[in-house]
Amino acid sequence: MVEKVVKGKILRVVKGDITERDTEAIVNPANNYLKHGGGVAGAIVKKGGQIIQEECDKIGYVETGKAVITTAGALKAKYVIHAVGPRWGEGEEREKLSSAVLNSLKLATQYNLKSISFPAISAGIFGVPKEIVSEVLINTVYQFLKEENTSLEVVEFCLFDEDTYQKFVKVLESLSS
């Protein structure tokens, strides 16, 4: 685990399974229709229960770059924030990825949450290179913590594999405190 303090808030990178995190919210890298088949989304519904998919079905469609919130079923977290990141090659990937993160952070703040855990949004089947994902996600959260008034005290990135973890650590360590 590597962490940095930003205006009294903790920004950290951990290696592990996001479905096991005990932050108040975890972020699901969702598709536009909030159908949770495989990858992180599938694992979240498998562990948290069908209630998460049922709540998502009621929401329906979500634009790329936006985020919505549901309960977390049987997960340790209280909420799942479903952030729709871009697919590689659709254009404006950095902007859409940053928007998905910002909208997740704003939802967490709106719900007065103290902690949130993000995966590497869009780095899986959506194909956005991990170097871009790590740079955009960490820099977006860093700027948010520096500039916004938020209830969040801990924002973390929970990464499953060593390669992705190392890319996020590298970006985090490059930030000026």
Secondary structure as GFF3:
##gff-version 3
##sequence-region A 1 177
A	DSSP	beta_strand	2	6	.	.	.	ID=ss1
A	DSSP	beta_strand	9	15	.	.	.	ID=ss2
A	DSSP	three_ten_helix	18	20	.	.	.	ID=ss3
A	DSSP	beta_strand	25	30	.	.	.	ID=ss4
A	DSSP	alpha_helix	39	48	.	.	.	ID=ss5
A	DSSP	alpha_helix	50	59	.	.	.	ID=ss6
A	DSSP	beta_strand	67	71	.	.	.	ID=ss7
A	DSSP	beta_strand	79	84	.	.	.	ID=ss8
A	DSSP	alpha_helix	93	110	.	.	.	ID=ss9
A	DSSP	beta_strand	115	118	.	.	.	ID=ss10
A	DSSP	alpha_helix	130	147	.	.	.	ID=ss11
A	DSSP	beta_strand	154	159	.	.	.	ID=ss12
A	DSSP	alpha_helix	162	174	.	.	.	ID=ss13
###
